[in-house]
Amino acid sequence: MNNITINILGCCVSRDAFDLIQNNYIVKQYVAAFAPLFINQKIKNDIINIDKLNKYNSKNATNFYKRCIYLDISKMVMEYINEHKANYLLIDIGTIRSNYIKFDNGITTYGDVLPIIKELKSNGIILSNYQILNFDYMSKEEFLIRTNEYCDEVLKLYNRNEIILNEVRQQVILFDKSNKCITKIKNFYEVERQNKIHDFVFNAMKNRLHGSHVIPMLNQIPLDKCHRWGMNPLHFTYSYYKYVIECIDIITKKYDINVEQEKIKTLHDKYLNIFRNTYYTYLCNAFINI
């Protein structure tokens, strides 16, 4: 059997599943650190020196981040993801939690790379001033319009039955395996505010891409304080990534959609029970020690 190929538009959560869990899938193209709701912004782009960018390297401005930043600024994300067509396109909307960077010419990009943008500007690679826009600055009407536009761009490249939506919702319970301790993250209220925008946009995506496959989030699962990328509300404990790969295993077997959804629901409930059984004692200890 030939290996099934996957392209990914999303944050590190979706990509990590293929690195952390043994599987036979081949990830062909991957773009992270971009603003999906500004994917098709058509504005004259003269704010980045590509020759200087290609020659520049630093601890923060790795080749991966330089590519993502360039694709986001130049609005070439979809062209890049389409250079090598895959059997499936895996999408998440994890980056919706980020603020935005808006340049003087109107180009709007992903905001969590601001330290790298500052570095590139100080080295004459970014040629424009910019301002920061809060992640929730748009009205719901604008969020909806931009979400639908993004989905329509995706549908130009992939059929609905080739698209996998990964819910990837931020969590707030933190597990420290070094001392077997569970706590709540410090920026709890901000994460919940970001999650409201995420839920609105993700539900809009499900409606616009109706007929696509969906990997529902395992809510109330713990974060991993010792995650390889550090502590973050999107850096989950190991079993989450097993769940994602097993969901994709179900999807790629091409069951009838009702059978697929039932199997994924069963798997979802199984993993929720695994998390409850694994971390129940730690949660009780945390409660007792308040």
Order of alpha helices (4+ residues) and beta strands (2+ residues): beta-alpha-beta-alpha-alpha-alpha-beta-beta-beta-alpha-beta-alpha-beta-beta-beta-alpha-beta-beta-alpha-alpha
